[in-house]
Amino acid sequence: PNPQTDRLAIWPGMETANKGLVQSIIVSFADPASALECVEQWIDVRETNCGGQAGQWCVFAGFNDGNTNAQTAGAYVPVIEGDMLDMDFNYDDSTGTTVQNVYRDGQLLSTFTSTSGRPYAWNIAVECQDNVSGNMPAHTYRSTQIVLGAADPDWGSTLYKAGTSDSSLSTPDGGLTWVVDTVNVDSYPCTPQ
């Protein structure tokens, strides 16, 4: 929103078997230069500086432990409207770890490794926290690819959508890899609680 207020967040993420949420978060703070790290009512509340200026957002690779509600994260980095960000999540079944990276133009901005078990769901979300008001701008996810641990030709039928449109989910290899060219998220009104 303009002017920026605390806290408005958008993120893609994966829910894990042990109640974890691996998520790369783009968040708007009233003052991105000294953003307060407490998105999602985090237990670990501390001041952090993403180096942002008015009008910029902060992005970071993060993890929410659903058992304790503790949020941990990699580096906070300022981004601007129009930046194309690549968000990469890789789960290693042999170690039980997920490595997530956030890139801009091929440059690594933030990284975080978590150990919370195998992912079972992929989500995108808009969060209006505290008493934020205004509209979350419409935004787009492009070139999304999800590779399952084993082929599941019916996985695409489990899709649930609200407030989005897309270019349709498809699989080129019988259900192992799922791709969608664009997911458009509608503008979303935030109302103070």
C-alpha positions as CSV (number, residue, x, y, z in Angstrom):
1,P,0.0,0.0,0.0
2,N,1.0,3.6,-0.4
3,P,2.1,4.8,2.1
4,Q,3.7,1.5,3.3
5,T,2.4,0.1,6.6
6,D,3.4,-2.8,8.9
7,R,3.0,-5.7,7.7
8,L,1.9,-6.9,4.4
9,A,3.5,-10.1,3.1
10,I,3.4,-12.4,0.0
11,W,5.1,-15.7,-0.2
12,P,5.4,-19.1,-1.9
13,G,6.1,-22.0,0.4
14,M,6.0,-25.7,1.2
15,E,4.4,-27.3,4.2
16,T,6.4,-30.2,5.7
17,A,5.7,-33.4,7.4
18,N,6.9,-32.1,10.8
19,K,4.6,-29.0,10.9
20,G,7.2,-26.8,9.2
21,L,6.6,-24.1,6.6
22,V,9.5,-23.3,4.3
23,Q,8.7,-19.9,2.8
24,S,10.4,-17.2,0.8
25,I,8.7,-14.0,2.0
26,I,8.4,-10.6,0.4
27,V,7.2,-8.1,3.0
28,S,6.3,-4.5,3.2
29,F,7.2,-2.5,6.3
30,A,6.4,1.1,7.2
31,D,10.2,1.6,7.5
32,P,12.1,-1.0,5.5
33,A,15.4,0.5,6.7
34,S,14.8,-0.9,10.2
35,A,12.1,-3.5,9.7
36,L,10.9,-5.3,12.8
37,E,11.4,-9.1,12.4
38,C,8.1,-10.3,13.7
39,V,6.1,-11.4,10.6
40,E,3.5,-14.0,11.6
41,Q,3.8,-13.2,15.3
42,W,7.3,-14.7,15.5
43,I,8.6,-15.6,18.9
44,D,12.1,-14.4,17.9
45,V,11.4,-10.7,17.7
46,R,14.5,-8.6,16.9
47,E,15.3,-5.5,15.0
48,T,16.8,-6.1,11.6
49,N,17.8,-3.8,8.7
50,C,17.2,-4.9,5.2
51,G,18.8,-1.7,4.0
52,G,15.6,-0.6,2.2
53,Q,14.4,2.8,1.4
54,A,10.8,4.2,1.2
55,G,8.9,2.3,-1.4
56,Q,11.1,-0.8,-1.2
57,W,10.1,-4.2,0.1
58,C,12.2,-6.8,2.1
59,V,12.7,-10.3,0.8
60,F,14.2,-13.3,2.7
61,A,14.3,-17.1,2.8
62,G,12.6,-18.2,6.0
63,F,11.3,-21.1,8.0
64,N,8.4,-21.3,10.4
65,D,8.4,-24.1,12.9
66,G,4.7,-24.9,13.5
67,N,5.5,-26.8,16.7
68,T,6.9,-23.7,18.4
69,N,5.8,-20.9,16.1
70,A,9.5,-19.9,15.9
71,Q,10.6,-18.2,12.7
72,T,14.1,-18.2,11.5
73,A,15.5,-16.7,8.3
74,G,18.4,-15.9,6.1
75,A,19.5,-12.4,5.0
76,Y,16.9,-9.7,4.6
77,V,17.5,-7.8,1.3
78,P,15.6,-4.8,-0.2
79,V,13.8,-5.3,-3.5
80,I,11.7,-3.0,-5.6
81,E,8.4,-3.3,-7.5
82,G,9.2,-5.0,-10.8
83,D,12.2,-7.0,-9.7
84,M,12.1,-10.6,-11.0
85,L,12.9,-12.9,-8.2
86,D,13.7,-16.6,-8.5
87,M,12.8,-18.7,-5.5
88,D,14.2,-22.2,-5.4
89,F,13.3,-24.9,-2.8
90,N,15.2,-28.2,-2.9
91,Y,14.5,-31.1,-0.5
92,D,17.1,-33.9,0.0
93,D,15.3,-37.1,1.1
94,S,18.6,-38.6,2.3
95,T,19.3,-35.9,4.8
96,G,15.8,-34.6,5.5
97,T,16.9,-31.0,4.7
98,T,15.4,-28.3,2.5
99,V,17.6,-25.7,1.1
100,Q,15.9,-22.6,-0.2
101,N,17.5,-19.8,-2.2
102,V,16.2,-16.4,-3.4
103,Y,17.9,-14.8,-6.4
104,R,17.5,-11.6,-8.4
105,D,19.1,-11.6,-11.9
106,G,21.1,-14.7,-11.0
107,Q,22.5,-13.1,-7.8
108,L,21.9,-15.0,-4.6
109,L,20.1,-12.7,-2.1
110,S,19.1,-14.9,0.7
111,T,19.5,-18.6,1.6
112,F,18.3,-20.8,4.4
113,T,18.5,-24.5,5.3
114,S,15.9,-26.3,7.4
115,T,15.3,-29.8,8.6
116,S,11.6,-30.4,9.0
117,G,10.9,-33.5,7.0
118,R,9.5,-34.1,3.5
119,P,7.3,-31.4,1.9
120,Y,3.8,-32.4,1.1
121,A,2.1,-29.2,-0.1
122,W,3.0,-26.1,-2.1
123,N,1.2,-22.8,-1.3
124,I,1.2,-19.2,-2.3
125,A,-0.3,-16.7,0.1
126,V,-1.1,-13.0,0.8
127,E,-0.9,-12.0,4.5
128,C,-2.3,-8.8,6.0
129,Q,-0.9,-8.7,9.5
130,D,-1.5,-6.4,12.5
131,N,-3.7,-3.5,11.5
132,V,-2.5,-3.1,7.9
133,S,-5.0,-1.5,5.6
134,G,-5.0,-0.9,1.8
135,N,-4.6,-3.2,-1.2
136,M,-2.0,-5.8,-1.8
137,P,-1.0,-5.2,-5.4
138,A,-1.8,-7.9,-8.0
139,H,1.4,-9.9,-8.7
140,T,2.5,-12.9,-10.8
141,Y,4.5,-16.0,-10.3
142,R,6.1,-17.1,-13.5
143,S,7.7,-20.4,-14.7
144,T,6.8,-22.4,-11.6
145,Q,8.0,-26.0,-11.7
146,I,7.4,-28.6,-9.0
147,V,9.2,-32.0,-9.0
148,L,7.6,-34.7,-6.9
149,G,9.5,-37.4,-5.1
150,A,7.6,-40.0,-7.3
151,A,5.3,-39.6,-10.3
152,D,1.7,-39.0,-9.4
153,P,-0.5,-38.4,-12.5
154,D,-3.4,-37.3,-10.3
155,W,-1.4,-34.7,-8.3
156,G,-2.7,-31.8,-10.5
157,S,-6.3,-32.6,-9.4
158,T,-5.5,-31.6,-5.8
159,L,-5.1,-28.0,-6.7
160,Y,-7.2,-25.4,-4.7
161,K,-7.4,-21.8,-6.0
162,A,-8.9,-18.7,-4.6
163,G,-8.2,-15.2,-5.9
164,T,-5.9,-16.4,-8.6
165,S,-5.9,-17.4,-12.3
166,D,-3.3,-19.4,-14.1
167,S,-2.2,-20.7,-17.4
168,S,-3.1,-24.3,-16.3
169,L,-1.0,-26.9,-14.5
170,S,0.5,-29.6,-16.7
171,T,2.9,-32.5,-16.5
172,P,5.3,-33.4,-19.4
173,D,6.4,-36.7,-17.8
174,G,3.4,-38.5,-16.5
175,G,3.2,-36.8,-13.1
176,L,6.8,-36.4,-11.8
177,T,7.2,-32.8,-12.9
178,W,4.4,-30.2,-12.8
179,V,4.7,-26.9,-14.5
180,V,2.6,-23.7,-14.8
181,D,3.8,-20.8,-16.8
182,T,1.9,-18.0,-14.9
183,V,-0.1,-17.7,-11.7
184,N,-1.7,-14.3,-11.4
185,V,-2.7,-13.3,-7.9
186,D,-5.5,-10.7,-7.8
187,S,-5.2,-7.4,-5.8
188,Y,-6.3,-8.2,-2.3
189,P,-7.9,-5.7,0.1
190,C,-6.6,-5.7,3.7
191,T,-8.9,-4.5,6.4
192,P,-7.7,-3.7,10.0
193,Q,-8.9,-6.2,12.6
